[in-house]
Amino acid sequence: MADRTVYDLTEKEHSLLAHRVMRRQAGLSLRVAAVFAVLLLGLPLVNFYMPDLANFSVGGFTATWLFLGVLFYPITVGLSFYFVKKSDQIEAECTDWRSVLDDEAASQEGSV
């Protein structure tokens, strides 16, 4: 049994492995989307509730326009790089499919 390859897995084992990867990547997606939503929705709230801060002059621009015109894009690129790096890390961790299947089987037995 130790010489099994990933191609020898049953359909149920493939399903468990895929489920584990997708569940972890879905969690990552939700966390990154939450940060993006806070940034996107936070700016109008700052403009509404803290107009003095939003209109603060930085280098001839208001803080709002500085954020929208300059800082927003590097932040979204940074979030994208973070997502890709973590997603690749999740997939790399799941290449040890024997331990992943053991963990998945143990968690399903515990929930039954």
C-alpha positions in Angstrom: 0.0 0.0 0.0 3.0 2.3 0.5 3.8 2.3 -3.2 0.4 3.7 -4.2 0.4 6.7 -6.5 -2.1 9.4 -6.8 -3.5 7.7 -9.9 -4.4 4.6 -7.8 -6.8 6.6 -5.6 -10.4 5.7 -5.5 -13.1 8.1 -6.7 -14.0 8.8 -3.1 -10.3 9.6 -2.2 -10.0 11.9 -5.2 -13.2 13.6 -4.0 -11.9 14.0 -0.5 -8.6 15.5 -1.7 -10.3 17.9 -4.0 -12.8 18.9 -1.3 -9.9 19.7 1.1 -8.1 21.9 -1.5 -11.3 23.7 -2.5 -12.4 24.3 1.1 -9.1 25.9 2.1 -9.0 28.0 -1.1 -12.6 29.1 -0.6 -11.6 30.3 2.9 -8.7 32.2 1.5 -10.9 33.7 -1.2 -13.4 34.9 1.4 -10.6 36.5 3.6 -9.1 38.4 0.6 -12.5 39.4 -0.6 -13.3 40.8 2.8 -10.2 42.9 2.9 -11.0 44.2 -0.6 -14.6 45.0 0.4 -13.5 46.9 3.5 -11.1 49.0 1.3 -13.7 49.6 -1.3 -16.6 50.3 1.0 -14.5 52.0 3.6 -13.6 55.0 1.5 -17.1 56.3 1.0 -17.7 55.9 4.7 -14.6 57.8 5.6 -15.7 60.6 3.1 -19.1 60.7 4.8 -18.2 60.3 8.5 -14.8 62.0 8.5 -14.8 64.7 5.8 -11.9 66.5 7.5 -9.7 63.4 7.2 -10.8 62.7 3.6 -10.1 66.3 2.5 -6.7 66.5 4.2 -4.2 67.8 1.7 -1.3 65.5 0.8 1.1 66.8 -1.9 -1.6 68.9 -3.5 -4.2 66.1 -3.5 -6.9 65.3 -1.0 -6.4 62.1 1.0 -9.3 60.5 -0.9 -7.9 61.1 -4.3 -4.4 60.1 -3.2 -5.9 56.8 -2.0 -8.0 56.3 -5.2 -5.4 57.5 -7.7 -2.2 56.1 -6.2 -2.6 53.7 -3.3 -5.6 51.6 -4.4 -3.8 49.9 -7.3 -0.7 48.8 -5.4 -2.9 47.5 -2.6 -5.0 45.4 -5.0 -1.9 44.1 -6.7 -0.5 43.2 -3.3 -3.7 41.4 -2.4 -3.5 39.5 -5.7 0.1 38.4 -5.1 -0.8 37.3 -1.6 -3.8 35.3 -2.9 -1.7 33.5 -5.6 1.1 32.8 -3.2 -1.2 31.4 -0.5 -3.2 29.4 -3.0 0.0 27.8 -4.4 1.0 27.1 -0.8 -2.3 25.3 -0.1 -1.9 23.2 -3.2 1.7 22.4 -2.3 0.7 21.3 1.2 -1.9 19.0 -0.4 0.7 17.3 -2.6 1.3 15.1 0.5 -2.0 13.5 -0.3 -1.5 10.5 2.0 -1.5 12.8 5.1 -4.3 14.9 3.7 -6.5 11.9 3.2 -5.7 10.6 6.7 -6.6 14.0 8.1 -9.8 14.2 6.1 -10.9 10.7 7.0 -10.2 11.4 10.7 -12.3 14.6 10.6 -15.2 12.9 8.8 -15.2 10.0 11.4 -15.2 12.6 14.2 -18.2 14.4 12.7 -20.3 11.2 12.2 
